[in-house]
Amino acid sequence: MPSFMRKLKLAVIDDDPDVQDLLIGFFRPKGYDLVTFDDAEKALKDISAQENFCDVIISDLRLPKMSGVELTKALAEAGISIPIIIMTAHRSAEVALEAIEAGAYDFVVKPLHFPQLQVSVERALHLNKIRGENEQLRAVVSGAEGPMTGIIGKSPKFLRALDLAKRVASSTAHVLVTGESGSGKEVVARAIHTFGSRRKGPFVAINCSAIPETLLEAELFGYAKGAFTGAMDKRIGLFEEATGGTLFLDEIGDLSLPLQAKLLRVMQDKKIKRLGENQARSIDVRVVSATHKNLRQEVLEGRFREDLFFRLNVIPIVLPPLRERKEDVVPLSEYFLKKHSALNRTNVRGFTKSATEFLLKNQWKGNVRELENMVERAVVLAKGTAIDLSDLNFEELAIEEANKSPTSMEILSGDRPHFVVSEEKILPLDELINKYIVFALGLNQGAKDRTAKDLGVDRKTLYRRVREMEQQQQTSPQH
């Protein structure tokens, strides 16, 4: 019988039959099952022999052969985490402290005040529930279902990439993971670290496209006090922070050529110099890098150094896009459902047939990241215990409804998301530009460098504009 259908069970341990009868008479009419014991040794034997024997233990302090405190210690040593409430005729603080220090959840004083005891039992049951949810959450979030920490897949292309990652995990060779945005490159990088010889060291990750070039150099190599305006104190860089472990350089294809040259020197010499210092510091770091770009093509076009490419590309791992691994869509969806249902404490347990068909037909241009985002949103919005089609594509339905309105005009169309402006008023040029920047960032999933290139503007110009927009949003009145 599922746990949510069975009655809650209390184990009562007391050598006084009158106390046993009183507890049975109070709790049984309230829907509890009770099992009684005259001594703690027999109780310990039965509780240890059967998993989930009971939900809460109520035990007298003074018992023949084994006391309530000794029972509490024995349960803890056996790894049994059933909450135990100790009953005692002694009102001294020392007795209570001894029981709590031994691991008891609570203690109550005889003669029993049953409403107080009931509150204690209900709180102990709530503790049990929280513990169970936390264990479930840890198991799901840690990716226990996957063959390599959080990695789920059975398609041939994906399994080949996974097998290569497992084989190189224990080596010291640098690894280059390539694949479209959202295909799981960082997950693979973390798995390589976790299963490699450096797993006891730190795993340090940075997205090279998310930080301006001047700041990125300081982040990677660190800086001395006074090295530049605002450097109020010294700071170690990520290379030093990752010493003994793994440094994951995501979107390495977006590094500028000057920074590529500095990175190559560090990888060759295994030494770094903090900004503003002349002292060289030795490092011991394995570099795992990733990019959605074709670095060979970038080399041919002069945007990426060939010598750095060969340094990084000792072991190439290519992750296929999700549209080429349809066998993985349903297992991944089920994993994300469990994860986000546990995180959001919902009762969503599965997908309807129409929802599953939608998941399988989708092209997943954003790959696994897009799939997880969609499932997370559906878990939060689902009205029932199963995710339906309307829970998955409500955004698309909303766009369709908006586009039916005679008060909107499509500026861009086709198979890309629509950018619409109102026909009822003329927007100030600045506001229209801001709306279009937000639209372009959305198409590129927040990648500012790619967006700047698409818009035909300098990267610094886009960064400055986004900062101004964020500041305006922060200072504007809240409605």
ZAMARGU-4260 file (C-alpha; in steps of 0.2 Angstrom, whole numbers, plus 5000, padded with zeros to 4 digits):
<rodrens>
0) 5000/5000/5000 | 5007/5017/4996 | 5013/5027/5010 | 5000/5041/5008 | 4986/5028/5010
5) 4992/5019/5025 | 4988/5023/5043 | 5001/5032/5053 | 5009/5020/5066 | 5015/5023/5083
10) 5026/5011/5093 | 5023/5013/5112 | 5036/5006/5124 | 5031/5005/5142 | 5031/4992/5155
15) 5015/4999/5163 | 4999/4991/5155 | 4989/5006/5161 | 5000/5018/5151 | 4999/5008/5136
20) 4980/5007/5137 | 4978/5026/5140 | 4989/5029/5124 | 4979/5017/5114 | 4963/5024/5119
25) 4969/5042/5115 | 4977/5039/5098 | 4967/5025/5090 | 4951/5034/5088 | 4961/5048/5080
30) 4966/5036/5066 | 4983/5030/5072 | 4989/5011/5072 | 4998/5007/5088 | 5010/4993/5092
35) 5015/4991/5111 | 5031/4983/5119 | 5035/4980/5137 | 5053/4982/5135 | 5065/4991/5124
40) 5076/4976/5119 | 5061/4968/5110 | 5056/4984/5102 | 5073/4987/5096 | 5074/4970/5088
45) 5057/4972/5079 | 5060/4990/5073 | 5078/4985/5066 | 5071/4970/5057 | 5058/4979/5047
50) 5060/4995/5036 | 5048/5009/5040 | 5042/4999/5055 | 5033/5014/5062 | 5032/5033/5061
55) 5035/5038/5079 | 5041/5030/5094 | 5034/5034/5112 | 5045/5027/5125 | 5046/5027/5144
60) 5063/5033/5151 | 5065/5020/5164 | 5062/5002/5157 | 5069/4985/5162 | 5085/4979/5153
65) 5087/4995/5142 | 5082/5013/5146 | 5074/5025/5134 | 5090/5034/5132 | 5100/5018/5129
70) 5086/5014/5116 | 5088/5031/5108 | 5107/5029/5106 | 5105/5011/5099 | 5093/5017/5086
75) 5105/5031/5081 | 5120/5019/5080 | 5109/5007/5069 | 5106/5022/5057 | 5087/5022/5061
80) 5080/5039/5060 | 5063/5037/5067 | 5058/5051/5079 | 5057/5046/5097 | 5048/5054/5111
85) 5053/5050/5129 | 5041/5050/5143 | 5048/5053/5161 | 5041/5055/5178 | 5056/5066/5182
90) 5054/5085/5179 | 5073/5089/5180 | 5082/5098/5166 | 5096/5086/5167 | 5085/5071/5162
95) 5078/5081/5148 | 5095/5086/5142 | 5101/5068/5143 | 5087/5062/5132 | 5089/5076/5119
100) 5108/5074/5118 | 5105/5055/5115 | 5095/5060/5100 | 5077/5060/5106 | 5065/5071/5096
105) 5056/5077/5112 | 5052/5072/5130 | 5035/5073/5140 | 5032/5073/5158 | 5021/5060/5167
110) 5007/5061/5171 | 5004/5064/5153 | 4995/5079/5146 | 4988/5071/5130 | 4985/5087/5120
115) 5003/5091/5122 | 5009/5074/5118 | 4998/5074/5102 | 5006/5091/5097 | 5023/5083/5099
120) 5018/5067/5089 | 5012/5078/5075 | 5028/5089/5075 | 5038/5073/5074 | 5027/5066/5059
125) 5031/5083/5051 | 5049/5081/5053 | 5048/5063/5045 | 5039/5071/5030 | 5053/5084/5028
130) 5066/5071/5030 | 5058/5061/5016 | 5056/5076/5005 | 5074/5081/5007 | 5081/5063/5004
135) 5070/5063/4988 | 5076/5080/4983 | 5094/5076/4986 | 5092/5060/4975 | 5084/5069/4961
140) 5094/5084/4961 | 5111/5075/4962 | 5105/5065/4946 | 5106/5048/4954 | 5096/5041/4939
145) 5110/5045/4927 | 5126/5034/4923 | 5136/5050/4926 | 5130/5062/4939 | 5115/5070/4931
150) 5118/5064/4913 | 5103/5055/4906 | 5103/5048/4888 | 5102/5032/4878 | 5103/5038/4860
155) 5119/5030/4851 | 5127/5047/4847 | 5125/5053/4865 | 5131/5036/4872 | 5147/5038/4861
160) 5151/5055/4868 | 5147/5049/4885 | 5159/5034/4884 | 5173/5045/4878 | 5170/5057/4892
165) 5171/5042/4905 | 5187/5036/4896 | 5196/5052/4897 | 5190/5057/4915 | 5205/5050/4924
170) 5218/5057/4912 | 5227/5074/4913 | 5223/5079/4895 | 5214/5095/4891 | 5196/5092/4884
175) 5186/5103/4872 | 5167/5100/4872 | 5158/5106/4857 | 5139/5107/4854 | 5125/5119/4852
180) 5119/5130/4867 | 5110/5121/4880 | 5116/5104/4874 | 5124/5100/4891 | 5142/5104/4889
185) 5144/5110/4907 | 5136/5094/4914 | 5148/5084/4904 | 5163/5094/4910 | 5157/5092/4928
190) 5156/5073/4926 | 5173/5073/4919 | 5179/5081/4934 | 5169/5071/4946 | 5175/5054/4939
195) 5193/5060/4936 | 5208/5059/4947 | 5205/5078/4952 | 5188/5075/4959 | 5194/5080/4977
200) 5200/5097/4970 | 5189/5111/4965 | 5178/5113/4950 | 5178/5131/4944 | 5167/5137/4930
205) 5166/5153/4920 | 5157/5159/4905 | 5169/5168/4894 | 5155/5177/4884 | 5146/5184/4900
210) 5160/5195/4906 | 5168/5210/4897 | 5186/5207/4891 | 5194/5219/4904 | 5185/5210/4918
215) 5188/5193/4912 | 5207/5195/4912 | 5206/5200/4930 | 5194/5185/4934 | 5206/5172/4926
220) 5222/5178/4932 | 5218/5189/4948 | 5226/5206/4952 | 5236/5215/4965 | 5230/5229/4976
225) 5230/5245/4966 | 5232/5236/4949 | 5218/5247/4942 | 5205/5259/4947 | 5194/5250/4960
230) 5206/5237/4965 | 5205/5240/4983 | 5213/5224/4988 | 5222/5209/4980 | 5212/5195/4973
235) 5217/5177/4967 | 5211/5172/4950 | 5201/5157/4944 | 5217/5148/4938 | 5224/5149/4956
240) 5207/5145/4963 | 5206/5129/4953 | 5223/5123/4957 | 5223/5104/4960 | 5206/5103/4951
245) 5197/5108/4935 | 5194/5125/4927 | 5179/5125/4915 | 5180/5139/4902 | 5163/5139/4894
250) 5161/5148/4877 | 5179/5149/4875 | 5177/5154/4856 | 5172/5171/4862 | 5189/5176/4869
255) 5197/5190/4861 | 5214/5187/4852 | 5224/5196/4865 | 5217/5186/4879 | 5219/5170/4869
260) 5238/5174/4868 | 5239/5176/4887 | 5229/5160/4890 | 5240/5150/4878 | 5256/5156/4888
265) 5248/5151/4904 | 5244/5133/4897 | 5261/5132/4890 | 5271/5138/4906 | 5258/5132/4919
270) 5262/5149/4928 | 5251/5165/4929 | 5255/5183/4934 | 5241/5193/4943 | 5238/5210/4935
275) 5249/5222/4943 | 5262/5210/4948 | 5278/5203/4941 | 5279/5187/4951 | 5275/5171/4942
280) 5265/5159/4952 | 5264/5140/4947 | 5247/5132/4944 | 5241/5114/4942 | 5225/5115/4933
285) 5216/5104/4921 | 5207/5114/4908 | 5190/5108/4901 | 5183/5121/4888 | 5167/5122/4878
290) 5160/5131/4864 | 5145/5131/4852 | 5156/5138/4838 | 5166/5128/4825 | 5183/5133/4831
295) 5191/5125/4815 | 5182/5138/4805 | 5186/5152/4817 | 5204/5147/4815 | 5203/5148/4796
300) 5194/5165/4797 | 5208/5172/4809 | 5197/5174/4824 | 5204/5160/4835 | 5223/5156/4837
305) 5227/5139/4829 | 5241/5135/4842 | 5228/5138/4856 | 5215/5127/4847 | 5227/5113/4847
310) 5231/5115/4865 | 5213/5115/4870 | 5208/5101/4858 | 5218/5087/4864 | 5202/5077/4868
315) 5187/5083/4857 | 5170/5078/4863 | 5155/5082/4852 | 5138/5083/4860 | 5123/5080/4848
320) 5108/5092/4848 | 5093/5086/4857 | 5083/5085/4840 | 5096/5071/4835 | 5093/5061/4851
325) 5074/5059/4851 | 5076/5043/4862 | 5082/5054/4876 | 5067/5067/4876 | 5055/5057/4887
330) 5068/5051/4900 | 5075/5069/4902 | 5057/5076/4903 | 5053/5063/4917 | 5069/5067/4926
335) 5066/5086/4925 | 5048/5083/4931 | 5054/5074/4946 | 5067/5087/4950 | 5056/5102/4949
340) 5041/5094/4957 | 5052/5090/4972 | 5059/5108/4972 | 5042/5116/4971 | 5034/5103/4982
345) 5020/5100/4969 | 5010/5084/4966 | 5014/5083/4947 | 5018/5065/4943 | 5018/5063/4924
350) 5013/5069/4907 | 4997/5066/4897 | 4998/5057/4880 | 4996/5074/4870 | 5010/5082/4881
355) 5022/5067/4877 | 5018/5068/4858 | 5021/5087/4859 | 5038/5084/4868 | 5043/5071/4855
360) 5038/5082/4840 | 5047/5098/4846 | 5063/5103/4837 | 5071/5109/4853 | 5082/5123/4846
365) 5087/5127/4864 | 5091/5109/4867 | 5091/5101/4885 | 5091/5119/4893 | 5075/5123/4883
370) 5067/5106/4888 | 5071/5109/4906 | 5064/5127/4906 | 5048/5121/4898 | 5045/5106/4910
375) 5049/5117/4925 | 5037/5130/4919 | 5024/5117/4916 | 5026/5109/4934 | 5023/5126/4942
380) 5008/5130/4931 | 5000/5112/4930 | 4982/5112/4937 | 4982/5093/4940 | 4993/5079/4944
385) 4999/5077/4925 | 5006/5090/4913 | 4995/5093/4899 | 4998/5100/4881 | 4991/5117/4887
390) 5004/5118/4901 | 5018/5115/4889 | 5014/5127/4875 | 5004/5141/4884 | 5017/5154/4879
395) 5014/5149/4860 | 4995/5150/4863 | 4997/5167/4871 | 5007/5173/4856 | 4994/5167/4844
400) 4981/5176/4853 | 4991/5192/4853 | 4994/5191/4835 | 4976/5189/4831 | 4973/5206/4838
405) 4970/5221/4826 | 4980/5232/4837 | 4997/5224/4834 | 5009/5224/4819 | 5022/5211/4815
410) 5039/5218/4812 | 5047/5201/4810 | 5039/5185/4805 | 5043/5167/4798 | 5048/5153/4810
415) 5056/5165/4823 | 5047/5173/4837 | 5037/5188/4833 | 5042/5206/4837 | 5026/5217/4839
420) 5023/5235/4842 | 5007/5244/4845 | 4998/5253/4831 | 4989/5264/4843 | 5004/5275/4847
425) 5021/5280/4841 | 5034/5274/4853 | 5049/5285/4857 | 5065/5279/4847 | 5074/5275/4863
430) 5060/5264/4869 | 5058/5255/4853 | 5077/5251/4852 | 5076/5245/4870 | 5062/5233/4866
435) 5071/5227/4850 | 5087/5223/4860 | 5077/5213/4873 | 5069/5204/4858 | 5086/5200/4850
440) 5093/5194/4867 | 5079/5183/4869 | 5082/5175/4852 | 5100/5172/4857 | 5096/5166/4874
445) 5104/5180/4882 | 5121/5178/4873 | 5127/5197/4872 | 5141/5194/4860 | 5131/5185/4847
450) 5117/5198/4849 | 5129/5212/4847 | 5135/5204/4831 | 5117/5201/4825 | 5113/5219/4828
455) 5129/5226/4820 | 5135/5235/4835 | 5150/5235/4846 | 5150/5223/4860 | 5154/5237/4873
460) 5140/5247/4866 | 5127/5233/4869 | 5134/5230/4886 | 5132/5249/4891 | 5114/5249/4884
465) 5109/5234/4894 | 5116/5241/4909 | 5107/5258/4907 | 5091/5248/4904 | 5093/5238/4920
470) 5097/5254/4929 | 5081/5262/4922 | 5071/5247/4927 | 5078/5248/4945 | 5074/5266/4947
475) 5057/5266/4939 | 5041/5266/4950 | 5035/5249/4955 | 5017/5246/4951
</rodrens>
